Amino acid sequence: MYFSINDAVELANGIRMPVLGLGTYKTPGGPVVEKAVRTALEAGYRSIDTAALYDNEKGVGRALRQSRLGRGEVFITTKIWNSDQGYHKTIRAFEKSRMNLDTDYVDLYLIHWPVMGEYHGTWRAMEELLEKGQVRSIGVSNFMIHHLEDLMREASVAPMLNQFELHPCLYQTELVSFCRDNGIAVEGWAPLMRGRLNDDPLIMELAEKYGRTTSQVLIRWALEHGFVTIPKSVTPARIIENSLVFDFSISKEDVVRIDSLDRRERTGPDPDNFNF
Ligand SMILES: NC(=O)c1ccc[n+]([C@@H]2O[C@H](COP(=O)([O-])OP(=O)(O)OC[C@H]3O[C@@H](n4cnc5c(N)ncnc54)[C@H](OP(=O)(O)O)[C@@H]3O)[C@@H](O)[C@H]2O)c1
């Protein structure tokens, strides 16, 4: 499916987003995130996923400035946190994130979680930011089908991407199909299931078969499905390892075997039942 770290998916408005990005959830701000982002950029990553919640946007911005890359060469995603949702708060929160990242614009701005009663107002603000060119694309995160349907009933612009938990043990086929049918790109978080699949017998068997690590097999599985994927690491050797996934492919039969690990198991909260 994808054979270069520079491969990208095209979002509904034509913006291209790299298929591989660096995740930064729980990556401490300051030197740790700066080093992780620097390592990733040197390894060829051109996309960084952060969020206001992660409290590391400033470090991401600093690492980008330190790199010799032009702003247009790196795709930056950030997200609005739940307590900042609603039209007016979103406009203010975006400006704070933009300043933290020290950038004129953000490539992709996401609603972090579907906070009921708030996300319509949040979305109106995001449509306005898009219109003004302060964000190049807008999307959502952790939205289930009914959230997407509800949002799209009132929206002028449909979400261009949905970022949700997605790995072999939570292979959300109905949600993936719904997104695809509606022109919404699919991005998976926790592609490594936060380490819980490293000793799975099938993943270990396939790692041996393809001469790769279990993490590489999991990332390649996401790529074989055409998902945008954002494995997180603060460990330089792992950041590099996770990028070396474009010179092999997993056979269709083996992809189907991995698909069969689905047991609807989440590592994170359920978007239909969260209280934060
Ligand atoms: N929208 C949302 O609500 C949401 C929620 C969760 C995550 N996300 C995004 O998705 C990204 C990825 O998800 P995640 O961070 O939850 O989980 P993940 O990427 O599945 O797993 C990260 C864990 O795997 C370890 N790891 C990374 N590469 C490895 C390798 N090659 N071998 C062995 N272990 C490895 C990391 O350790 P070290 O760092 O210690 O190396 C870390 O403990 C996040 O960082 C964030 O950007 C979004």
The ligand as a Tripos MOL2 file, in Angstrom:
@<TRIPOS>MOLECULE
LIG
   48    52     1     0     0
SMALL
NO_CHARGES

@<TRIPOS>ATOM
      1 N1         -6.8580   11.2590   20.2120 N.am      1 LIG1
      2 C1         -6.7050   10.5940   21.3260 C.2       1 LIG1
      3 O1         -7.5800   10.5630   22.2140 O.2       1 LIG1
      4 C2         -5.4380    9.8420   21.5440 C.ar      1 LIG1
      5 C3         -5.3410    8.9440   22.6090 C.ar      1 LIG1
      6 C4         -4.1480    8.2620   22.7790 C.ar      1 LIG1
      7 C5         -3.0970    8.4730   21.9110 C.ar      1 LIG1
      8 N2         -3.2040    9.3820   20.8940 N.ar      1 LIG1
      9 C6         -2.0750    9.6640   19.9770 C.3       1 LIG1
     10 O2         -1.6260    8.4380   19.4150 O.3       1 LIG1
     11 C7         -0.2550    8.2440   19.7370 C.3       1 LIG1
     12 C8          0.0750    6.7700   19.8690 C.3       1 LIG1
     13 O3         -0.6920    6.1490   20.8880 O.3       1 LIG1
     14 P1         -0.1180    5.7540   22.3390 P.3       1 LIG1
     15 O4          1.0200    6.6400   22.6550 O.co2     1 LIG1
     16 O5         -1.2430    5.7500   23.2810 O.co2     1 LIG1
     17 O6          0.3320    4.2440   22.1860 O.3       1 LIG1
     18 P2          1.3000    3.3890   21.2250 P.3       1 LIG1
     19 O7          1.9330    4.2440   20.1930 O.co2     1 LIG1
     20 O8          0.5050    2.2090   20.8020 O.co2     1 LIG1
     21 O9          2.3760    2.8340   22.2590 O.3       1 LIG1
     22 C9          3.3360    3.6560   22.8600 C.3       1 LIG1
     23 C10         4.1590    2.7920   23.8130 C.3       1 LIG1
     24 O10         4.8980    1.8190   23.0630 O.3       1 LIG1
     25 C11         6.2800    1.9280   23.3690 C.3       1 LIG1
     26 N3          7.0160    1.6730   22.1040 N.ar      1 LIG1
     27 C12         7.0820    2.4850   21.0270 C.ar      1 LIG1
     28 N4          7.7970    1.9200   20.0410 N.ar      1 LIG1
     29 C13         8.2090    0.7120   20.4980 C.ar      1 LIG1
     30 C14         9.0020   -0.3210   19.9470 C.ar      1 LIG1
     31 N5          9.4880   -0.2240   18.7260 N.pl3     1 LIG1
     32 N6          9.2210   -1.4160   20.7060 N.ar      1 LIG1
     33 C15         8.7180   -1.5370   21.9500 C.ar      1 LIG1
     34 N7          7.9500   -0.5700   22.5320 N.ar      1 LIG1
     35 C16         7.6970    0.5450   21.8130 C.ar      1 LIG1
     36 C17         6.4890    3.3270   23.8870 C.3       1 LIG1
     37 O11         7.5670    3.3510   24.8120 O.3       1 LIG1
     38 P3          8.6970    4.5060   24.8840 P.3       1 LIG1
     39 O12         8.0440    5.8160   24.5690 O.co2     1 LIG1
     40 O13         9.1570    4.4060   26.2910 O.co2     1 LIG1
     41 O14         9.7670    4.1380   23.9020 O.co2     1 LIG1
     42 C18         5.1660    3.5680   24.6090 C.3       1 LIG1
     43 O15         5.1910    3.0110   25.9020 O.3       1 LIG1
     44 C19        -0.1100    9.0500   21.0400 C.3       1 LIG1
     45 O16         1.2030    9.2540   21.4390 O.3       1 LIG1
     46 C20        -0.8850   10.2810   20.6980 C.3       1 LIG1
     47 O17        -0.1400   11.1390   19.8620 O.3       1 LIG1
     48 C21        -4.3630   10.0480   20.7020 C.ar      1 LIG1
@<TRIPOS>BOND
     1     1     2 1
     2     2     3 2
     3     2     4 1
     4     4     5 ar
     5     4    48 ar
     6     5     6 ar
     7     6     7 ar
     8     7     8 ar
     9     8     9 1
    10     8    48 ar
    11     9    10 1
    12     9    46 1
    13    10    11 1
    14    11    12 1
    15    11    44 1
    16    12    13 1
    17    13    14 1
    18    14    15 2
    19    14    16 1
    20    14    17 1
    21    17    18 1
    22    18    19 2
    23    18    20 1
    24    18    21 1
    25    21    22 1
    26    22    23 1
    27    23    24 1
    28    23    42 1
    29    24    25 1
    30    25    26 1
    31    25    36 1
    32    26    27 ar
    33    26    35 ar
    34    27    28 ar
    35    28    29 ar
    36    29    30 ar
    37    29    35 ar
    38    30    31 1
    39    30    32 ar
    40    32    33 ar
    41    33    34 ar
    42    34    35 ar
    43    36    37 1
    44    36    42 1
    45    37    38 1
    46    38    39 2
    47    38    40 1
    48    38    41 1
    49    42    43 1
    50    44    45 1
    51    44    46 1
    52    46    47 1
@<TRIPOS>SUBSTRUCTURE
     1 LIG1         1 GROUP 0 **** ****
